[in-house]
Amino acid sequence: MKRERGYTGSMNAQEETWMDTQELERLLRELLAPARLPSYIKSARYELGTDHIGEPAVRIYLAITPETDIFLSKDKTKLKAYSDYKDDLSSRILKLESGYFPFVRLVEAA
């Protein structure tokens, strides 16, 4: 199969991913389970869609309190720990070779 576009070898020229969407969502729920989140992240959710150029994307929203936002901005060690967590999460999603590129964002908890 000739690959013409996409972020991984698991996407074909018709923008179909090899991994079943249900399987991807199961794995995302596993990665974002409350027990696996750092203590300062209150909750996490995701949305499957496309990015600004139409490629498959998974947007992950990590909810934190305003106090946590201030705390992260003042403590470089904690900020580095968050950055490492975000990088690890993105890396794990990319390794799934689902064809979906991860975008991880912090949002204010409701």
VMD Tcl script that draws the C-alpha trace (Angstrom):
set ca {
  {0.00 0.00 0.00}
  {1.38 3.39 -0.96}
  {1.28 5.94 1.85}
  {0.67 9.44 0.53}
  {-0.14 11.37 3.67}
  {-0.59 11.04 7.39}
  {1.51 11.05 10.50}
  {2.15 7.33 10.78}
  {2.33 4.24 8.66}
  {-1.09 3.24 9.94}
  {-2.97 5.74 7.79}
  {-3.64 5.12 4.13}
  {-4.16 7.57 1.28}
  {-7.92 7.60 1.90}
  {-7.27 8.86 5.44}
  {-8.52 5.61 6.96}
  {-6.71 4.49 10.06}
  {-5.78 0.88 10.66}
  {-6.72 0.93 14.30}
  {-10.42 0.62 14.97}
  {-11.75 3.82 16.57}
  {-13.36 1.83 19.38}
  {-10.00 0.25 20.21}
  {-8.29 3.67 20.16}
  {-10.95 5.08 22.49}
  {-10.56 2.12 24.85}
  {-6.81 2.76 25.00}
  {-7.34 6.50 25.54}
  {-9.75 5.81 28.42}
  {-7.08 3.54 29.90}
  {-4.35 6.19 29.56}
  {-6.57 8.90 31.00}
  {-8.08 6.87 33.86}
  {-8.28 8.96 37.05}
  {-5.92 6.58 38.87}
  {-3.21 7.22 36.25}
  {-3.42 11.03 36.33}
  {-0.97 13.12 38.33}
  {-2.54 14.32 41.59}
  {-2.83 17.94 40.42}
  {-4.97 17.00 37.39}
  {-8.62 16.82 38.42}
  {-9.93 15.08 35.30}
  {-9.15 14.39 31.67}
  {-11.22 14.08 28.53}
  {-10.50 13.63 24.84}
  {-12.07 14.37 21.47}
  {-11.31 12.67 18.18}
  {-11.39 14.93 15.14}
  {-9.05 16.63 12.74}
  {-6.35 19.25 13.03}
  {-6.16 22.55 11.14}
  {-5.09 20.83 7.89}
  {-7.63 18.03 8.07}
  {-5.40 15.27 9.47}
  {-6.76 12.99 12.22}
  {-6.18 14.42 15.69}
  {-6.98 13.56 19.27}
  {-7.36 16.54 21.56}
  {-6.74 15.81 25.22}
  {-7.94 18.26 27.84}
  {-6.39 18.01 31.31}
  {-8.46 19.91 33.88}
  {-6.66 21.77 36.66}
  {-7.77 24.31 39.26}
  {-6.69 27.98 39.03}
  {-4.56 27.36 42.13}
  {-2.73 24.56 40.34}
  {-2.11 26.84 37.37}
  {-0.44 29.38 39.68}
  {1.45 26.60 41.46}
  {2.80 25.20 38.15}
  {3.86 28.65 36.99}
  {5.89 29.24 40.16}
  {7.48 25.82 40.67}
  {9.88 24.88 37.87}
  {10.26 21.32 39.18}
  {6.50 20.73 39.06}
  {6.27 22.41 35.66}
  {9.00 20.07 34.37}
  {7.11 17.09 35.84}
  {3.95 18.22 33.99}
  {5.92 18.68 30.77}
  {7.38 15.18 31.14}
  {3.90 13.75 31.77}
  {2.51 15.52 28.70}
  {5.41 14.32 26.54}
  {5.02 10.75 27.79}
  {1.27 10.81 27.13}
  {1.81 12.14 23.59}
  {4.51 9.55 22.96}
  {2.28 6.70 24.11}
  {-0.50 7.85 21.78}
  {1.88 8.15 18.84}
  {3.22 4.65 19.54}
  {-0.31 3.29 19.10}
  {0.12 4.16 15.39}
  {-3.56 4.96 15.15}
  {-3.03 7.78 12.67}
  {-4.26 10.36 15.20}
  {-1.86 13.09 16.27}
  {-2.17 14.13 19.94}
  {-2.71 17.69 21.12}
  {-2.59 18.03 24.92}
  {-4.01 21.14 26.63}
  {-4.55 22.33 30.19}
  {-8.04 23.67 30.89}
  {-9.69 25.10 33.98}
  {-11.62 22.52 36.01}
  {-15.36 23.11 36.22}
}
mol new
graphics top color blue
foreach p $ca { graphics top sphere $p radius 0.5 }
foreach p [lrange $ca 0 end-1] q [lrange $ca 1 end] { graphics top cylinder $p $q radius 0.2 }
display resetview
